[in-house]
Amino acid sequence: MSNKVKEHRVYVSTLAEYIERLKFWINEGWKLVEGSPLPQYQVVEGKLEKFYYFKVEQK
């Protein structure tokens, strides 16, 4: 039997999508270990893009 921790990283473009996806993973028994509902920003091809990120884990 393995004690390996499974993790999943989720990147989405809207706060509504962030909430919807996070609720799904929590309802599936996963635990939020990283992320926040505050937007992150990155430059892609010279344009500033906003995204939301979280990481969940399950043992």
Secondary structure, 3 states (H helix, E strand, C coil): CCCCCEEEEEEECCHHHHHHHHHHHHHCCCEEEEECCCCEEEEECCEEEEEEEEEEEEC
